[in-house]
Amino acid sequence: MSNVFYMPPVTLMGLNAIRLLGDELVSRELKKALIVTDRVLADTGLVNKLTDELEAHKISYAIFDGVQPNPTEKNIDDGLALLAKSNADFVISFGGGSSHDTAKGIALVATNGGHIRDYSKGVHLSKKPQLPLVTVNTTAGTASEMTVFAIVTNQEDETKYPVVDKHFTPIIAVNDSELMVAMPAFLTATTGMDALTHAIEAYVSTAATPVTDACAIKAIEIIVNNLKDVVDDGQNREARDAMQYGEYLAGMAFSNASLGYVHSMAHQLGGVYNLSHGLCNAILLGEVSRFNAKKVPDRFVEIARAMGIDVSTMTQEQAINSAIEAIEMLSQKVGTNQRLADLGVTEDKLAFMAQNALNDACSLTNPRQASLSEIIELYKARM
């Protein structure tokens, strides 16, 4: 069986990496950018780090700052309208996953036409490359700056769906840890747990390969060793640098091996209740891992090793339990081990969300297939 591995051809990483971006854009003869970001990043001036670099290289730009935390189809439509008005020849996303996902939708529909929903009923459905996309990342979690995934919310029917398309791959990704030091502690925690979920789900995915396995295991190791440190001290440059590598490796893994029930279930919580994606993943990760471990026990023994657990004297069951306990303990330490009921989730919506989770593309590669009632029970276990 053959496999295809997708990732950006160029990634600029490390302290002040954004200062390398201008020369890269000039070499590609790109003239005007549509910057896709959110109001907070625009109002606080963090986006000036990008615009200063563009201005220094005589690259003009327009700014779309209408991205919402769970980006909607309307966000993409509004961005497309400004793109047409501005005559930009490429798109730059600045922010976390919401900005990147919105920018992907804008860039893809701009060249392929139709509506972003048209590209959600399968994988790799677009016929043409998207408008050139550059992603500048300000969080260490979603890895959307380098993946073939975008997550979009349909506000009309309260669904949140993934779009998977090879043409989403950016031409340049930027991971500058200096842009991440201003992240609040809780955002650092939720995005970090999102990255851990990416790595674990990719590692147990039915589409995993030796390449994605290597990325996932190293990502788990890095994230587990650095997440609490960076949550406790956001100015810890060493931990910030480590987390950007951990989340990127996790992105390399899941962009090519896909994900599982944690994400398909979390997408529905975001669509119905507008909850933080990373927080939902953190809440569900331990419970879904317990469910999946019955199918792929050996994989969870390796996850335990990656988390620094000495399994040499343990039975397989003990090693698996230790891995799941370590996941839940880390979540507790960083403040994401919460209950769904406390976030406003009600049982009357569980069947609706469970059915949509089973229809979610991420469910296809979960190692253990579940019934509707089993997905409902997984939600209930975290109520």
C-alpha positions as CSV (number, residue, x, y, z in Angstrom):
1,M,0.0,0.0,0.0
2,S,1.4,3.4,-1.0
3,N,1.1,6.6,1.1
4,V,1.4,10.3,0.5
5,F,2.9,12.7,3.0
6,Y,1.9,16.4,3.0
7,M,3.6,19.3,4.7
8,P,4.6,22.9,3.7
9,P,7.7,23.0,1.5
10,V,9.2,25.8,3.7
11,T,8.7,26.3,7.5
12,L,10.5,29.1,9.4
13,M,10.9,28.2,13.0
14,G,12.4,29.6,16.2
15,L,12.9,32.9,17.9
16,N,12.2,35.9,15.5
17,A,11.6,33.6,12.6
18,I,9.1,36.1,11.2
19,R,12.0,38.3,10.3
20,L,12.8,35.8,7.6
21,L,9.4,35.9,5.9
22,G,9.8,39.1,3.9
23,D,12.7,37.8,1.8
24,E,10.8,34.5,1.2
25,L,7.8,36.4,-0.1
26,V,9.9,38.7,-2.3
27,S,11.6,35.7,-3.9
28,R,8.2,34.4,-4.9
29,E,7.2,37.8,-6.4
30,L,4.1,38.1,-4.2
31,K,2.7,41.6,-4.2
32,K,-0.3,42.1,-2.0
33,A,-1.6,40.0,1.0
34,L,-5.0,39.5,2.5
35,I,-4.1,39.1,6.2
36,V,-6.7,36.9,8.0
37,T,-6.7,37.3,11.7
38,D,-9.0,38.1,14.7
39,R,-10.0,41.4,16.3
40,V,-7.9,40.7,19.5
41,L,-4.7,40.2,17.7
42,A,-5.4,43.3,15.6
43,D,-6.4,45.5,18.5
44,T,-3.5,44.5,20.7
45,G,-1.0,45.2,18.0
46,L,0.6,41.8,17.8
47,V,-0.3,41.6,14.1
48,N,2.1,44.6,13.7
49,K,5.0,42.1,13.9
50,L,3.7,40.9,10.5
51,T,2.7,44.1,8.9
52,D,6.1,45.7,9.8
53,E,7.9,42.8,8.0
54,L,5.6,43.3,5.0
55,E,6.1,47.0,4.9
56,A,9.9,46.6,5.2
57,H,9.8,44.6,2.0
58,K,7.3,46.8,0.2
59,I,4.5,44.3,0.2
60,S,1.1,45.8,0.5
61,Y,-1.8,44.3,2.4
62,A,-5.4,44.4,3.5
63,I,-6.6,43.1,6.8
64,F,-9.6,40.9,7.5
65,D,-10.0,40.7,11.3
66,G,-13.4,39.1,11.5
67,V,-12.3,35.5,12.5
68,Q,-14.3,34.0,15.3
69,P,-12.9,31.4,17.8
70,N,-14.9,28.6,16.1
71,P,-14.7,30.0,12.6
72,T,-17.9,29.9,10.6
73,E,-18.9,29.6,7.0
74,K,-19.8,33.3,7.1
75,N,-16.3,34.2,8.2
76,I,-15.0,32.6,5.0
77,D,-17.7,34.3,2.9
78,D,-16.8,37.7,4.4
79,G,-13.1,37.1,3.9
80,L,-13.7,36.2,0.2
81,A,-15.6,39.4,-0.3
82,L,-12.7,41.5,1.0
83,L,-10.2,39.4,-1.0
84,A,-12.1,40.3,-4.2
85,K,-12.3,43.9,-3.2
86,S,-8.6,44.2,-2.3
87,N,-7.2,42.4,-5.4
88,A,-4.7,40.6,-3.1
89,D,-2.7,37.9,-4.9
90,F,-2.0,35.8,-1.8
91,V,-3.4,35.1,1.7
92,I,-1.5,35.3,5.1
93,S,-3.2,33.9,8.2
94,F,-2.0,35.3,11.5
95,G,-3.1,33.6,14.7
96,G,-4.1,30.2,15.9
97,G,-6.2,27.5,14.3
98,S,-9.2,29.7,13.7
99,S,-7.3,32.2,11.6
100,H,-5.5,29.4,9.7
101,D,-8.8,27.5,9.0
102,T,-10.6,30.6,7.8
103,A,-7.7,31.5,5.6
104,K,-7.6,28.0,4.1
105,G,-11.3,28.3,3.3
106,I,-10.8,31.7,1.6
107,A,-7.8,30.6,-0.4
108,L,-9.4,27.4,-1.6
109,V,-12.8,28.8,-2.6
110,A,-11.1,31.8,-4.3
111,T,-9.6,29.5,-7.0
112,N,-12.0,26.6,-7.0
113,G,-15.3,28.4,-6.7
114,G,-18.5,27.2,-5.0
115,H,-18.9,27.1,-1.2
116,I,-16.5,25.7,1.4
117,R,-19.2,23.1,2.3
118,D,-18.8,21.7,-1.2
119,Y,-15.4,20.4,-0.2
120,S,-16.5,18.6,3.0
121,K,-18.2,15.5,1.6
122,G,-15.0,13.6,1.0
123,V,-11.3,14.3,1.0
124,H,-9.1,16.2,-1.5
125,L,-12.0,17.3,-3.6
126,S,-10.7,20.5,-5.0
127,K,-9.4,20.5,-8.5
128,K,-7.0,23.5,-8.5
129,P,-4.3,24.7,-6.1
130,Q,-5.6,27.4,-3.7
131,L,-4.4,30.9,-3.8
132,P,-0.9,31.0,-2.3
133,L,-1.2,30.7,1.5
134,V,1.3,31.7,4.1
135,T,0.5,30.9,7.8
136,V,2.0,32.7,10.8
137,N,1.3,30.9,14.0
138,T,0.8,32.4,17.4
139,T,-0.2,29.3,19.4
140,A,1.4,25.9,20.0
141,G,-1.5,23.6,19.6
142,T,-3.7,23.2,16.5
143,A,-0.9,22.8,13.9
144,S,-3.4,24.2,11.4
145,E,-0.5,26.3,10.1
146,M,0.9,23.2,8.3
147,T,-1.9,20.6,8.0
148,V,-4.4,19.6,5.2
149,F,-7.3,20.1,7.7
150,A,-9.7,23.0,8.3
151,I,-12.6,22.9,10.7
152,V,-15.6,25.0,9.9
153,T,-18.9,25.7,11.8
154,N,-22.3,25.8,10.1
155,Q,-24.2,28.2,12.4
156,E,-27.6,27.3,10.8
157,D,-27.6,23.7,11.9
158,E,-25.1,23.8,14.8
159,T,-22.7,21.4,13.1
160,K,-18.9,21.7,12.9
161,Y,-17.2,19.8,10.2
162,P,-13.7,19.1,8.9
163,V,-12.6,19.8,5.4
164,V,-9.6,17.7,4.3
165,D,-7.8,18.9,1.2
166,K,-4.2,18.5,0.0
167,H,-4.4,22.0,-1.6
168,F,-4.7,23.4,1.9
169,T,-1.0,22.9,2.4
170,P,0.6,26.4,2.8
171,I,3.6,27.4,0.7
172,I,5.3,28.9,3.9
173,A,4.6,28.3,7.6
174,V,6.0,30.5,10.3
175,N,6.4,29.3,13.9
176,D,8.0,32.1,15.9
177,S,8.0,31.4,19.6
178,E,8.4,35.1,20.4
179,L,4.8,35.5,19.0
180,M,3.6,32.9,21.6
181,V,4.9,34.4,24.8
182,A,1.8,36.6,25.2
183,M,-0.6,33.7,25.2
184,P,-2.6,33.5,28.5
185,A,-2.0,30.4,30.6
186,F,-5.3,28.8,30.0
187,L,-5.0,29.2,26.2
188,T,-1.5,27.8,26.5
189,A,-3.0,24.8,28.3
190,T,-5.9,24.1,26.0
191,T,-3.8,24.4,22.8
192,G,-1.1,22.2,24.4
193,M,-3.6,19.5,25.2
194,D,-5.0,19.9,21.7
195,A,-1.5,19.1,20.4
196,L,-1.2,16.1,22.7
197,T,-4.5,14.8,21.4
198,H,-3.3,15.2,17.8
199,A,-0.2,13.1,18.6
200,I,-2.1,10.3,20.5
201,E,-4.9,10.0,18.0
202,A,-2.5,10.0,15.1
203,Y,-0.4,7.3,16.8
204,V,-3.4,4.9,17.2
205,S,-5.0,5.8,13.9
206,T,-5.7,3.1,11.4
207,A,-3.9,5.2,8.8
208,A,-0.7,5.5,10.8
209,T,2.7,4.8,9.1
210,P,6.2,4.5,10.4
211,V,6.8,8.2,9.5
212,T,3.7,9.4,11.4
213,D,4.5,7.1,14.3
214,A,8.0,8.7,14.7
215,C,6.5,12.2,14.6
216,A,3.7,11.3,17.1
217,I,5.9,9.6,19.7
218,K,8.4,12.4,19.7
219,A,5.6,15.0,19.9
220,I,4.1,13.2,23.0
221,E,7.5,13.2,24.7
222,I,8.1,16.9,24.0
223,I,4.6,18.0,25.0
224,V,4.5,16.0,28.2
225,N,7.9,17.3,29.3
226,N,7.1,21.0,28.6
227,L,3.4,21.8,28.8
228,K,3.1,22.4,32.5
229,D,6.3,24.5,32.6
230,V,5.0,26.8,29.9
231,V,1.6,27.1,31.5
232,D,3.2,28.0,34.8
233,D,5.6,30.5,33.2
234,G,4.6,31.9,29.8
235,Q,7.9,33.7,29.5
236,N,9.9,30.4,29.6
237,R,11.5,30.7,26.2
238,E,13.0,27.2,26.3
239,A,9.6,25.6,27.0
240,R,7.9,27.8,24.4
241,D,10.4,26.7,21.8
242,A,10.0,23.1,22.7
243,M,6.2,23.3,22.5
244,Q,6.3,24.8,19.0
245,Y,8.3,21.8,17.9
246,G,6.0,19.4,19.7
247,E,2.9,20.8,18.2
248,Y,4.4,20.9,14.7
249,L,5.5,17.2,15.0
250,A,2.0,16.3,16.1
251,G,0.7,18.2,13.1
252,M,3.0,16.2,10.8
253,A,1.5,13.1,12.3
254,F,-2.2,13.8,12.1
255,S,-2.1,15.7,8.9
256,N,-1.1,12.4,7.3
257,A,-2.6,9.8,9.6
258,S,-5.8,11.7,10.5
259,L,-7.5,11.5,13.9
260,G,-10.3,9.8,15.8
261,Y,-13.3,10.0,18.1
262,V,-11.8,12.7,20.4
263,H,-11.8,15.2,17.6
264,S,-15.1,14.1,15.9
265,M,-16.8,14.4,19.3
266,A,-15.1,17.7,20.2
267,H,-16.1,19.2,16.9
268,Q,-19.8,18.7,17.8
269,L,-19.3,20.4,21.2
270,G,-17.8,23.3,19.4
271,G,-20.6,23.5,16.9
272,V,-23.5,23.2,19.4
273,Y,-22.0,25.0,22.4
274,N,-19.3,27.1,20.9
275,L,-16.8,25.7,23.3
276,S,-13.0,25.8,23.1
277,H,-11.8,23.0,20.8
278,G,-8.6,22.3,22.8
279,L,-10.6,22.2,26.1
280,C,-13.1,19.7,24.6
281,N,-10.2,17.5,23.4
282,A,-8.6,17.6,26.8
283,I,-11.9,16.6,28.5
284,L,-12.5,13.7,26.2
285,L,-9.0,12.4,25.6
286,G,-8.7,10.1,28.6
287,E,-12.1,8.6,28.2
288,V,-11.7,7.9,24.5
289,S,-8.2,6.5,25.1
290,R,-9.7,4.1,27.6
291,F,-12.2,2.9,24.9
292,N,-9.5,2.6,22.2
293,A,-6.9,0.8,24.3
294,K,-9.1,-2.3,24.2
295,K,-8.4,-2.5,20.5
296,V,-4.8,-1.3,20.3
297,P,-3.2,-2.1,23.7
298,D,0.4,-2.3,22.4
299,R,0.1,1.3,21.1
300,F,-0.9,2.6,24.5
301,V,2.1,0.8,26.1
302,E,4.3,2.8,23.7
303,I,2.4,6.0,24.6
304,A,3.2,5.3,28.3
305,R,6.9,5.0,27.4
306,A,6.8,8.3,25.5
307,M,5.3,9.9,28.6
308,G,8.3,8.8,30.6
309,I,6.7,5.9,32.4
310,D,8.9,2.9,33.2
311,V,6.8,0.0,32.0
312,S,9.5,-2.6,32.3
313,T,8.0,-4.3,35.4
314,M,4.3,-3.6,34.5
315,T,1.8,-5.9,32.9
316,Q,0.2,-4.6,29.7
317,E,-2.9,-3.6,31.6
318,Q,-0.9,-1.7,34.2
319,A,1.0,0.2,31.5
320,I,-2.1,1.2,29.7
321,N,-3.8,2.4,32.9
322,S,-0.6,4.3,33.7
323,A,-0.7,6.1,30.4
324,I,-4.3,7.1,30.7
325,E,-3.8,8.2,34.3
326,A,-0.8,10.3,33.2
327,I,-2.9,11.9,30.5
328,E,-5.6,12.8,33.0
329,M,-3.1,14.0,35.6
330,L,-1.4,16.4,33.1
331,S,-4.9,17.7,32.2
332,Q,-5.6,18.3,35.8
333,K,-2.3,20.0,36.4
334,V,-2.8,22.5,33.6
335,G,-6.5,23.2,34.5
336,T,-8.3,21.5,31.6
337,N,-9.7,18.4,33.4
338,Q,-13.2,19.8,33.6
339,R,-16.7,18.4,33.3
340,L,-19.0,19.0,30.3
341,A,-22.0,19.7,32.5
342,D,-20.1,22.6,34.1
343,L,-19.6,24.1,30.7
344,G,-23.4,24.1,29.9
345,V,-23.6,20.8,28.0
346,T,-27.0,19.0,28.5
347,E,-27.9,15.4,27.9
348,D,-30.7,16.2,25.5
349,K,-28.1,17.2,22.9
350,L,-26.0,14.1,23.3
351,A,-27.7,11.9,20.7
352,F,-27.6,14.7,18.1
353,M,-23.9,15.3,18.7
354,A,-23.1,11.6,18.8
355,Q,-24.7,11.0,15.4
356,N,-22.8,13.9,13.9
357,A,-19.6,12.6,15.5
358,L,-20.1,9.3,13.7
359,N,-20.6,11.1,10.4
360,D,-17.4,13.2,11.0
361,A,-14.5,12.3,8.7
362,C,-12.2,12.0,11.8
363,S,-14.1,8.9,12.9
364,L,-13.1,6.9,9.9
365,T,-9.6,6.3,11.3
366,N,-10.4,5.7,14.9
367,P,-8.9,2.3,15.8
368,R,-12.1,0.9,17.4
369,Q,-15.5,1.6,15.8
370,A,-18.3,2.5,18.1
371,S,-22.1,2.4,18.0
372,L,-24.3,5.5,18.5
373,S,-25.0,4.4,22.1
374,E,-21.3,3.9,22.8
375,I,-20.5,7.5,21.6
376,I,-23.3,8.8,23.8
377,E,-21.9,6.9,26.8
378,L,-18.4,8.4,26.1
379,Y,-20.0,11.8,26.3
380,K,-21.9,10.9,29.5
381,A,-18.8,9.7,31.2
382,R,-17.4,13.2,31.0
383,M,-20.6,15.0,32.0
